Amino acid sequence: MPEPSAPPPTPPVPLAALLADGPLGLRLVAGLPDARTERVAVHWVHTSEMADPYPYLLGGELLLTAGVQLTDAHAETYVKRVVEAGAAALGFGVAPVFDTVPESLVEACDRHGLPLLEIPRHIPFTTVARGVWRLMAEARHRELRRVTEAQQGLAAAAARPDPVPAVLRQLAVRLGGRAVLFAPDGAELHATGRDPGPESRTALARLARVVNPPHGTATDTAGGAPLAAYALGGGQGLVLGVAAGSREAGDHTVTGAAVVLLSLLTAPHQGAAEAARSAALVRLLLGATPTEAAPLLGPGPWTVVHAHGGDTPFAASALGAALGSALAETDGATVRVLTDRPVTAQPGWTLGASAPVGPAALAEADTQAERALRHAEATRTDLVHHRDPGPDALTALVPPEEAAAHARARLAPIAGSPALTETLRTWLSLHGSWDRTAVALTVHRNTVRQRIARCATLLEADLDEADVRMDLWFALRRL
């Protein structure tokens, strides 16, 4: 057979749906009974008049042909090769070569179990292809709507007073099957939904025991039910087992959302450190100053992380868990995490991390993380850490108070415009790149040019001169 190909991004179309599409007028003439067409999935459409199309098939196609090179003697070999290539079905156009489907082709398809469709003479092959793509688009739309509704239902269940049973119950309803939470020793902590039967129950319990926490998964089929087991995060050794009513597109996405929720809901209760951090947040809400609340966070050092990425309602919590912190929030665009652990790159995220600081310097660290994230996006880097440049040979010669005074005086003409100051800082840090600065600041490159030109005018500086750039960078670092 040809090398297996990755499936297309759209769900397959059941052959029965094509046969039921009235405008296409397709008719099943051989290969299998009508009752079994629901089990045949069409992944794509291919037209070929080759005597042997085998080398050009990927598997799962509805192969369309008018039989230009087909003879009665060749029908058996032709069908055998199409079956070996993994085609889902054969569509035969009765014009312009043949007036009817050749009997030799019908018999060969019956022998090899290849569904054979008759395409009416007034239906072009392109119309059949467009019909398949239309049905695929409709199926994709149904899948996305189903996943969205399921995620909303799971999120609502997680907010109930009994969140874990509620999430399991909602998952079982969405999958039309059974959801089970297994303890580390394999015992059922909670089960809900339709009973799949003793064979499936036994197989699901066995599957749960072979999952490797904290990120293992396993799948199987027993008693006609698709089975899956997922290890939950949180270090508790818990496993979610699912016996779905049937295998449908989007099941894995829906279950994945439930896994994230259950991992958060079953995580250990707050210890002393977490309780102190919650107390710090409460004190801030009740009017305490950051300085008064900061000691409750612990000495740290703390790192502030700004991040873009993630496309689920649980993105902030998921990133916080990955970075080892429950202190995460999002404004819908940027996720911010406060962690006392080392920050590493995370798949699917772009991160900017501050320097490790004590509780009193968190505001400054937040600014560092924001700038680091801009730099990461401008340079297309997964993770950028803020780095304090520290003293160099030049700055060591200038007393700090004199350096600060020089910075205030040098940058006074633009000090009243944070946009100009930040644009100049970013532009210099990216070596004068207009495009990267525009990406980092999320503005148009022409806006960057206008701001830099305005800076040059107000500062009476020739920004093409290396010495001028160095002087301004020195001042910006001390501002």
C-alpha positions as CSV (number, residue, x, y, z in Angstrom):
1,M,0.0,0.0,0.0
2,P,1.1,3.6,-0.4
3,E,2.7,5.3,2.6
4,P,0.0,6.4,5.0
5,S,-0.8,10.1,4.8
6,A,-1.9,12.4,7.6
7,P,-5.7,12.8,7.6
8,P,-7.1,16.1,6.3
9,P,-8.1,18.8,8.8
10,T,-11.8,18.2,8.0
11,P,-13.8,15.3,9.3
12,P,-14.6,12.4,6.9
13,V,-17.9,12.0,5.2
14,P,-19.9,8.8,5.6
15,L,-20.6,7.2,2.3
16,A,-24.3,7.0,3.3
17,A,-24.4,10.8,3.5
18,L,-23.2,11.1,-0.1
19,L,-25.8,8.6,-1.3
20,A,-28.5,10.5,0.6
21,D,-27.5,13.8,-1.1
22,G,-30.4,14.1,-3.6
23,P,-28.8,16.6,-6.1
24,L,-25.8,14.3,-6.7
25,G,-28.0,11.4,-7.6
26,L,-25.4,8.8,-6.7
27,R,-26.5,5.1,-6.7
28,L,-24.8,2.2,-4.9
29,V,-24.7,-0.7,-7.4
30,A,-22.2,-3.0,-5.9
31,G,-19.7,-3.7,-3.1
32,L,-21.7,-3.9,0.1
33,P,-25.3,-3.7,1.5
34,D,-26.8,-0.2,1.9
35,A,-26.9,-0.8,5.7
36,R,-23.1,-0.8,5.9
37,T,-22.5,2.5,4.0
38,E,-22.6,4.4,7.2
39,R,-19.3,2.7,8.2
40,V,-17.4,3.7,5.1
41,A,-15.7,7.1,5.5
42,V,-14.6,9.3,2.5
43,H,-11.6,11.5,3.4
44,W,-11.1,13.1,-0.1
45,V,-11.9,12.8,-3.8
46,H,-9.6,11.9,-6.6
47,T,-10.2,11.6,-10.3
48,S,-8.0,9.3,-12.5
49,E,-8.2,7.5,-15.8
50,M,-5.0,5.6,-15.2
51,A,-5.1,1.9,-16.0
52,D,-3.4,1.4,-12.5
53,P,-4.2,4.3,-10.1
54,Y,-2.5,2.6,-7.2
55,P,0.7,4.8,-7.1
56,Y,-1.4,8.0,-6.9
57,L,-3.8,7.1,-4.1
58,L,-3.3,7.9,-0.4
59,G,-6.2,5.8,1.0
60,G,-9.7,6.8,2.0
61,E,-10.5,8.4,-1.4
62,L,-13.7,8.3,-3.4
63,L,-12.0,7.5,-6.8
64,L,-13.8,8.8,-9.8
65,T,-13.4,7.3,-13.3
66,A,-15.2,7.1,-16.6
67,G,-13.4,3.9,-17.5
68,V,-11.4,5.3,-20.4
69,Q,-8.9,2.4,-20.2
70,L,-11.2,-0.2,-18.6
71,T,-11.9,-3.5,-20.3
72,D,-13.8,-6.5,-19.1
73,A,-10.6,-8.5,-18.9
74,H,-8.9,-5.7,-16.9
75,A,-11.8,-5.1,-14.4
76,E,-10.7,-7.7,-11.8
77,T,-7.1,-6.4,-11.7
78,Y,-8.2,-2.8,-11.6
79,V,-10.5,-3.3,-8.6
80,K,-8.0,-5.4,-6.8
81,R,-5.4,-2.6,-7.1
82,V,-7.8,0.1,-6.0
83,V,-8.7,-2.0,-2.9
84,E,-5.0,-2.6,-2.1
85,A,-4.5,1.2,-2.3
86,G,-7.1,1.7,0.4
87,A,-9.7,3.7,-1.5
88,A,-13.0,4.1,0.3
89,A,-15.2,3.7,-2.8
90,L,-15.2,3.8,-6.6
91,G,-17.4,6.3,-8.5
92,F,-18.2,5.4,-12.1
93,G,-19.4,8.0,-14.6
94,V,-21.7,6.4,-17.2
95,A,-20.7,9.0,-19.8
96,P,-19.0,9.5,-22.3
97,V,-17.3,6.0,-22.6
98,F,-20.0,3.7,-21.2
99,D,-23.8,3.9,-21.2
100,T,-24.1,1.7,-18.1
101,V,-21.8,0.5,-15.5
102,P,-19.9,-2.6,-16.9
103,E,-21.1,-5.8,-15.5
104,S,-17.5,-7.1,-15.1
105,L,-16.8,-4.1,-12.9
106,V,-19.9,-4.7,-10.8
107,E,-19.0,-8.3,-10.2
108,A,-15.3,-7.5,-9.3
109,C,-16.5,-4.9,-6.8
110,D,-18.9,-7.4,-5.2
111,R,-16.1,-9.9,-4.9
112,H,-13.7,-7.5,-3.3
113,G,-16.2,-5.5,-1.2
114,L,-15.4,-2.2,-2.9
115,P,-18.4,0.1,-2.8
116,L,-19.3,1.1,-6.5
117,L,-21.3,4.2,-7.1
118,E,-23.0,5.0,-10.4
119,I,-22.7,8.7,-11.3
120,P,-25.5,10.0,-13.6
121,R,-24.4,11.2,-17.0
122,H,-25.5,14.8,-16.3
123,I,-23.4,15.1,-13.1
124,P,-19.8,16.3,-13.7
125,F,-17.1,14.9,-11.5
126,T,-16.4,18.4,-10.2
127,T,-20.0,18.5,-8.9
128,V,-19.4,15.3,-6.9
129,A,-16.1,16.7,-5.5
130,R,-17.8,19.9,-4.5
131,G,-20.6,17.9,-2.8
132,V,-18.0,16.0,-0.7
133,W,-16.2,19.2,0.3
134,R,-19.6,20.8,1.2
135,L,-20.5,17.8,3.4
136,M,-17.1,17.9,5.1
137,A,-17.5,21.7,5.9
138,E,-20.9,21.0,7.4
139,A,-19.5,18.2,9.5
140,R,-16.6,20.4,10.7
141,H,-19.1,23.1,11.6
142,R,-21.1,20.6,13.6
143,E,-18.0,19.3,15.3
144,L,-16.8,22.8,16.4
145,R,-20.3,23.7,17.7
146,R,-20.4,20.5,19.6
147,V,-17.0,21.0,21.2
148,T,-17.8,24.6,22.1
149,E,-21.1,23.7,23.7
150,A,-19.4,20.8,25.6
151,Q,-16.7,23.1,26.9
152,Q,-19.2,25.6,28.1
153,G,-21.2,22.8,29.8
154,L,-18.1,21.4,31.5
155,A,-17.1,24.9,32.7
156,A,-20.6,25.4,34.2
157,A,-20.4,22.0,35.9
158,A,-17.0,22.9,37.5
159,A,-18.6,25.9,39.1
160,R,-21.2,23.8,40.9
161,P,-21.0,23.0,44.7
162,D,-20.1,19.3,43.8
163,P,-17.7,20.1,40.9
164,V,-16.0,16.7,40.4
165,P,-19.2,14.6,40.1
166,A,-20.8,17.4,38.0
167,V,-17.9,17.5,35.5
168,L,-17.9,13.7,35.2
169,R,-21.7,13.7,34.7
170,Q,-21.5,16.4,32.1
171,L,-18.7,14.5,30.3
172,A,-20.7,11.3,30.2
173,V,-23.7,13.1,28.8
174,R,-21.6,14.8,26.1
175,L,-19.9,11.6,25.0
176,G,-23.1,9.5,25.3
177,G,-21.3,7.0,27.5
178,R,-19.7,6.5,30.9
179,A,-17.1,8.5,32.8
180,V,-15.1,7.1,35.8
181,L,-12.6,8.6,38.2
182,F,-10.1,5.9,39.3
183,A,-8.0,6.0,42.4
184,P,-4.2,5.3,42.2
185,D,-5.0,1.7,43.3
186,G,-7.6,1.2,40.5
187,A,-10.7,1.6,42.7
188,E,-13.6,3.6,41.3
189,L,-14.0,6.8,43.2
190,H,-17.0,8.0,41.2
191,A,-18.7,6.7,38.1
192,T,-21.6,8.1,36.1
193,G,-23.4,7.7,32.8
194,R,-24.6,4.8,30.8
195,D,-23.3,1.4,31.8
196,P,-21.3,0.0,28.8
197,G,-21.6,-3.6,30.0
198,P,-19.3,-5.9,32.0
199,E,-16.8,-6.5,29.2
200,S,-16.2,-2.7,28.7
201,R,-16.1,-2.0,32.4
202,T,-13.4,-4.6,33.0
203,A,-11.4,-3.4,30.0
204,L,-11.7,0.2,31.1
205,A,-10.4,-0.6,34.6
206,R,-7.5,-2.5,33.1
207,L,-6.7,0.4,30.8
208,A,-6.7,2.8,33.7
209,R,-4.0,0.7,35.5
210,V,-1.6,0.9,32.6
211,V,-1.7,4.7,32.3
212,N,1.5,6.4,33.4
213,P,0.8,9.5,35.5
214,P,1.0,12.4,35.3
215,H,0.6,12.7,31.5
216,G,-0.1,9.2,30.2
217,T,-3.0,8.2,28.0
218,A,-4.2,4.9,26.6
219,T,-7.0,3.8,24.3
220,D,-8.8,0.5,23.5
221,T,-12.1,-0.9,22.3
222,A,-14.2,-3.5,24.1
223,G,-17.8,-4.6,23.9
224,G,-18.2,-2.2,20.9
225,A,-17.4,0.8,23.0
226,P,-14.3,3.1,22.4
227,L,-12.3,3.3,25.6
228,A,-9.8,5.9,26.8
229,A,-7.9,6.6,30.0
230,Y,-6.1,9.8,30.9
231,A,-3.8,10.5,33.9
232,L,-4.8,13.6,35.8
233,G,-2.2,16.2,36.8
234,G,-1.8,17.4,40.3
235,G,0.4,14.6,41.6
236,Q,-2.6,12.6,43.1
237,G,-2.2,9.6,40.8
238,L,-5.9,9.8,39.7
239,V,-7.0,8.5,36.3
240,L,-10.1,9.5,34.2
241,G,-11.6,6.6,32.3
242,V,-14.1,7.1,29.5
243,A,-16.3,4.6,27.6
244,A,-17.9,6.6,24.8
245,G,-21.2,5.6,23.2
246,S,-19.5,5.9,19.8
247,R,-16.4,7.4,18.3
248,E,-17.1,10.9,17.1
249,A,-15.0,13.8,15.8
250,G,-14.2,16.2,18.7
251,D,-14.4,13.5,21.5
252,H,-10.7,13.9,22.3
253,T,-11.0,17.7,22.5
254,V,-14.0,17.5,24.8
255,T,-12.3,14.9,27.1
256,G,-9.1,17.0,27.1
257,A,-11.1,19.9,28.5
258,A,-12.5,17.7,31.2
259,V,-9.0,16.4,32.1
260,V,-7.7,19.9,32.7
261,L,-10.7,20.8,34.9
262,L,-10.5,17.6,36.9
263,S,-6.8,18.0,37.3
264,L,-7.4,21.5,38.8
265,L,-10.3,20.4,40.9
266,T,-8.5,17.4,42.4
267,A,-5.3,19.2,43.1
268,P,-4.1,19.2,46.7
269,H,-5.7,21.7,49.1
270,Q,-3.7,24.8,50.0
271,G,-0.8,24.4,52.2
272,A,0.6,27.0,54.5
273,A,2.4,28.9,51.7
274,E,-0.6,29.0,49.4
275,A,-2.8,30.1,52.3
276,A,-0.4,32.9,53.1
277,R,-0.5,34.0,49.4
278,S,-4.3,34.0,49.4
279,A,-4.2,36.1,52.6
280,A,-1.9,38.6,50.8
281,L,-4.5,39.0,48.0
282,V,-7.3,39.4,50.6
283,R,-5.4,42.1,52.4
284,L,-4.8,44.0,49.1
285,L,-8.5,43.8,48.3
286,L,-9.3,45.2,51.8
287,G,-7.1,48.2,51.4
288,A,-3.6,47.2,52.5
289,T,-0.7,48.7,50.6
290,P,1.5,46.4,48.5
291,T,4.4,46.9,50.9
292,E,2.2,45.6,53.8
293,A,0.9,42.6,51.9
294,A,4.2,41.6,50.2
295,P,5.7,39.8,53.1
296,L,2.9,37.3,53.1
297,L,3.9,36.1,49.7
298,G,7.2,34.8,51.1
299,P,10.7,36.0,50.4
300,G,10.9,34.6,46.9
301,P,12.7,35.4,44.7
302,W,9.6,35.8,42.5
303,T,9.5,35.9,38.7
304,V,6.7,37.6,36.7
305,V,5.8,36.0,33.4
306,H,3.8,37.6,30.6
307,A,2.6,35.2,27.9
308,H,0.6,35.0,24.7
309,G,-0.9,31.8,23.4
310,G,-3.3,29.2,24.4
311,D,-6.8,29.0,22.9
312,T,-9.0,27.4,25.6
313,P,-11.0,28.9,28.5
314,F,-8.5,27.3,30.8
315,A,-5.3,28.7,29.3
316,A,-4.2,30.8,32.2
317,S,-4.7,28.1,34.8
318,A,-3.0,25.5,32.5
319,L,0.1,27.8,32.0
320,G,0.2,28.5,35.7
321,A,0.1,24.8,36.5
322,A,2.9,24.2,33.9
323,L,5.0,26.9,35.6
324,G,4.3,25.5,39.1
325,S,2.1,28.3,40.3
326,A,-1.6,28.9,41.1
327,L,-1.1,32.7,40.8
328,A,-2.2,33.2,37.2
329,E,-4.6,35.6,35.6
330,T,-5.5,36.9,32.1
331,D,-7.2,39.9,30.6
332,G,-8.3,37.9,27.6
333,A,-5.1,38.7,25.6
334,T,-2.1,38.4,27.9
335,V,-1.7,35.7,30.6
336,R,0.4,36.8,33.7
337,V,1.9,34.3,36.1
338,L,3.7,34.9,39.3
339,T,6.0,32.0,40.2
340,D,8.9,31.2,42.5
341,R,10.2,28.4,40.2
342,P,12.5,28.5,37.2
343,V,10.7,29.5,34.0
344,T,11.1,27.3,31.0
345,A,9.6,27.5,27.4
346,Q,6.1,26.0,27.0
347,P,4.8,24.5,23.8
348,G,2.3,26.8,22.1
349,W,3.3,29.8,24.2
350,T,5.4,32.9,23.8
351,L,6.8,34.0,27.1
352,G,8.6,37.0,28.6
353,A,10.1,36.5,32.1
354,S,11.3,39.1,34.5
355,A,14.4,38.9,36.6
356,P,13.9,37.1,40.0
357,V,13.0,39.8,42.5
358,G,11.8,40.2,46.1
359,P,8.1,41.0,46.8
360,A,8.8,44.7,47.0
361,A,10.0,44.9,43.4
362,L,7.1,43.1,41.7
363,A,5.8,46.2,40.0
364,E,9.2,46.7,38.3
365,A,9.3,42.9,37.5
366,D,5.9,43.2,35.8
367,T,7.3,45.9,33.5
368,Q,10.4,43.8,32.8
369,A,8.2,40.8,31.8
370,E,6.1,43.0,29.5
371,R,9.2,44.2,27.7
372,A,10.6,40.7,27.5
373,L,7.4,39.4,25.9
374,R,7.6,42.2,23.3
375,H,11.1,41.2,22.6
376,A,10.2,37.5,22.3
377,E,7.5,38.3,19.8
378,A,9.6,40.7,17.8
379,T,12.4,38.1,17.5
380,R,10.1,35.1,17.2
381,T,11.6,33.5,20.3
382,D,9.6,31.1,22.6
383,L,11.0,32.6,25.8
384,V,13.0,35.7,26.6
385,H,14.3,36.4,30.1
386,H,14.9,39.9,31.2
387,R,18.6,40.4,31.8
388,D,19.9,43.3,34.0
389,P,22.9,44.6,32.0
390,G,24.7,45.4,35.3
391,P,27.6,47.8,35.5
392,D,30.0,48.0,32.6
393,A,33.3,49.8,32.2
394,L,31.7,53.0,31.2
395,T,29.0,53.3,33.9
396,A,31.4,52.3,36.6
397,L,33.2,55.6,36.0
398,V,30.1,57.7,36.6
399,P,28.5,58.0,40.0
400,P,24.9,56.8,40.1
401,E,23.4,60.2,41.1
402,E,25.3,61.9,38.2
403,A,24.2,59.2,35.7
404,A,20.6,59.7,36.8
405,A,20.8,63.5,36.6
406,H,22.3,63.2,33.1
407,A,19.5,60.8,32.0
408,R,16.8,63.2,33.3
409,A,18.3,66.1,31.5
410,R,19.1,64.2,28.3
411,L,15.6,62.7,28.0
412,A,13.6,65.7,29.3
413,P,12.2,66.7,25.9
414,I,10.4,63.3,25.6
415,A,9.9,62.5,29.3
416,G,6.2,63.6,29.1
417,S,5.4,61.0,26.4
418,P,5.6,57.4,27.5
419,A,4.9,56.3,24.0
420,L,7.9,58.1,22.6
421,T,10.2,56.9,25.5
422,E,9.1,53.3,25.1
423,T,9.4,53.4,21.3
424,L,12.9,54.8,21.5
425,R,13.9,52.2,24.1
426,T,12.5,49.3,22.1
427,W,13.9,50.6,18.8
428,L,17.4,50.9,20.3
429,S,17.2,47.5,21.9
430,L,16.3,45.9,18.6
431,H,19.2,47.6,16.8
432,G,17.0,50.1,14.9
433,S,14.8,47.5,13.2
434,W,11.5,49.1,12.2
435,D,9.7,45.9,11.6
436,R,10.7,44.2,14.8
437,T,9.9,47.3,16.8
438,A,6.4,47.5,15.2
439,V,5.8,43.8,16.2
440,A,7.0,44.4,19.7
441,L,4.8,47.5,20.2
442,T,1.9,46.1,18.2
443,V,1.8,49.3,16.0
444,H,2.3,49.9,12.3
445,R,5.9,50.4,11.2
446,N,5.0,53.8,9.9
447,T,4.0,54.7,13.4
448,V,7.4,53.6,14.6
449,R,9.1,55.8,12.0
450,Q,7.0,58.8,12.9
451,R,7.7,58.4,16.7
452,I,11.5,57.9,16.1
453,A,11.5,61.0,13.8
454,R,9.7,62.9,16.6
455,C,12.3,61.8,19.2
456,A,15.1,62.9,16.9
457,T,13.5,66.3,16.5
458,L,12.8,66.8,20.2
459,L,16.1,65.5,21.4
460,E,18.0,67.4,18.6
461,A,19.8,64.1,17.9
462,D,21.1,62.4,14.7
463,L,20.0,58.9,15.4
464,D,22.1,57.5,12.6
465,E,25.2,58.3,14.7
466,A,26.4,55.4,16.8
467,D,27.7,57.7,19.5
468,V,24.3,59.4,19.8
469,R,22.5,56.0,20.1
470,M,25.0,54.9,22.8
471,D,24.4,58.1,24.8
472,L,20.6,57.7,24.6
473,W,20.8,54.1,25.5
474,F,23.0,55.0,28.5
475,A,20.4,57.5,29.6
476,L,17.4,55.2,29.1
477,R,19.0,52.6,31.3
478,R,19.4,55.1,34.1
479,L,15.9,56.7,33.7
